[in-house]
């Protein structure tokens, strides 16, 4: 277990208190015990410091005037909290071996330190670079490539020719490279459009559980470097997600949509197809993105929660909105006409 000085040294931060204090885990301020490291990232929680049993607290030095306990001083405590979690990592470690029950084609190229867990299936001509970890029950289609240090959690599916960069983490049961939803209407129903592109994922990307990322019809679907994607996100064929963007859960992108760099998207937002969102755009939860956005900034749509009776009244009025607009236009036209007559007289 790390000591107080171990944590401070790792973070390159000054500290106060017993250097040898052993810290067993990280915990929220309200539930931390004497062997826990906690943190304060918002000034409004400073009042709770003296009521906490935490062994040590990560916070800005200016906020510690009335707190005498052990502390590590940080100007950006939330970011340093994120870094500190690595010192308390309790995740299983890779075995660095191929499990006896894994099925690996003879033409697969394995780098050094690759782990392939039980029941995984790796098809022809796949490339797994150094220190890749393929979880239990993962299926990787022919010709796919996985960059060094990347991890596929149990049940992930990578279709043929999918490309993942380095240090990519894909959580359980996500599917990457499935067919995009492409069909041409014909007299007898639908003619399937073969999806001839692929999916290319950049470096240091994290993709949540149960996501579906479709391959492109002709051009590739692209997820650029340093993107983070939450659970249950659907990314359709030909979509491009710009670098350093973040997409929350249950968001859906229709085919051909392009999200810029450093964008954030709130949960359950939906994007129409073939639109372009500029860099540094932030879209609130349940945003209905029906057209492109040219300017950076914060955007929202939809109505907030309200009592059902009020919502029903407003909905009834909304249905008459078009009629109301036309009435206003007629009144304005009549008012202009009356005004011009008065001027003439």
Buried (B, 14 or more C-beta within 10 A) or exposed (E): EBBBBBBBEBBEBEBBBEEEBEBBBBBEBEEBEEBBBBBBBEEEBBEEBEEBBBBBBBBBBEBBEEBEBBBBBBEEBEEBBEBBEEBBEEEEEBEEEBBEEBEBEEEBEBBEBBBBBEBBBBBEBBBBBBBBBBBBBBBBBBBBBBBBBBBBBBBBBBBBBBBBBBBBBBBBBBBBBBBBBBEEEEEEEEEEBEBEBBBBBBBBBBBBBBBBBBBBBEBBBBBBBBBBBBBBBBBBBBBBBBBBBBBBBBBBBBBBBBBBBBBBBBBBBBBBEEBBBBBBBBBBBBBBBEEBBEEBEEBBEEEEEEEEEEEEEEEEEEEEEEEEEEEEEEEEEEEEEEEEEEEEE
